[in-house]
């Protein structure tokens, strides 16, 4: 009988294709370094969410005027919002 959670999540080692050099600017090429180190992505999400808690604007126009760009989070009172164009 399988035991949870090992029966569901089974990480494996991922390697780059031979001859492909790592370049963070290449967003269409899958690199093992991106898959094997999810911590950077987790930190980025946490940072954005934490920033949203401290950024409070009356509305979308005020958020844009303050320098936020489409997709960034902010809040109005207790409501979490996303900047849109």
Secondary structure, 3 states (H helix, E strand, C coil): CCCCCCCCCCCCCCCCCCCCCCCCCCCCCCCHHHHHCCHHHHHHHHHHHHHHHHCECCCHHHHHHCCCCCCCEEEECCEEEECCC
